[in-house]
Amino acid sequence: MSNSKKFDIRLLEENGQWTAQITRRKTARETIVSKSETGFETEAKAQAWADEELKGFLATITARNKRR
C-alpha cells in the first residue's frame, strides 16, 4: 500500500464478483476513478491486482512529474 494521500484503492462487491478501483482525490469532497478492473472471484485477488497496479501507476506519475 502506498503512503500517498492523493491515490487510494477501493474494492467493491457486486453479484459475487469483485471490482478493484484506483481512485484519486480531486478535491476534499470529490474522488475520481483513475483505473478499474472487474471480474475477480475473490477479494484477495482484487486487492493483489490493485496493489500492483497502484505501484506502477505511482511510478509512472512520479517519472512524468520529474520530466516537467
N, C-alpha and C positions, 0 to 999 in steps of 0.2 A: 504494500500500500504506500502511496506517496504522501509526502508531507505538504503537498500543495493545497492551499485554501481555495484556489480557483477551480480545480478539477476534482471530480469525485466519481464513484461508481454507484449505480443504482440497480438493484435486482428486483424484478417483478415476476410474479407467477400468474399465468392465465391458462385455464383449462388443462392443467397438468404439465404445461411447458413453461420453461423459464426464459426470460429476456434479460440480457445484460446491456446496460446503457452507460456510456461515459458522458457525464454531464459537466457543464461549465457554468459558473456563476457570472451572469452578465451584470446584474446589479444585486443589491442586497435582497431584493424581492423576486427577481426573475432568474430562472435557471433554463438553460438551453441544452438539448441533447446533441452532442457532437458526433457520437458514433453509437450504433446499436446493432445487436445481433440477437436473433430469435431462434427458438427451436432446441434449446438444451433440455436434456432429460432430467438433470439434477441441478440443484443449486450450486453444488461444488464445482461442476463443470462450467457453469456460467461465471462463477467467481474466478476460476482459473483463467478463463478467456479474458475477462475484464481486466484482471491484474496484468497480464501480458500485454494486452493492447494499450493499457494506460501507460505502461513503461515506455513502449515505442512511441506513443502519442506525445508524451512529455519530452522525449529525446528529440523528436522531430521539431517540436515547437522551440525548444531550447537552442537547437542548431540554427533555426531560422531567425531567432531573435539576435543571436550573436553576429549574423551576417549583416544585420541592419545597422 
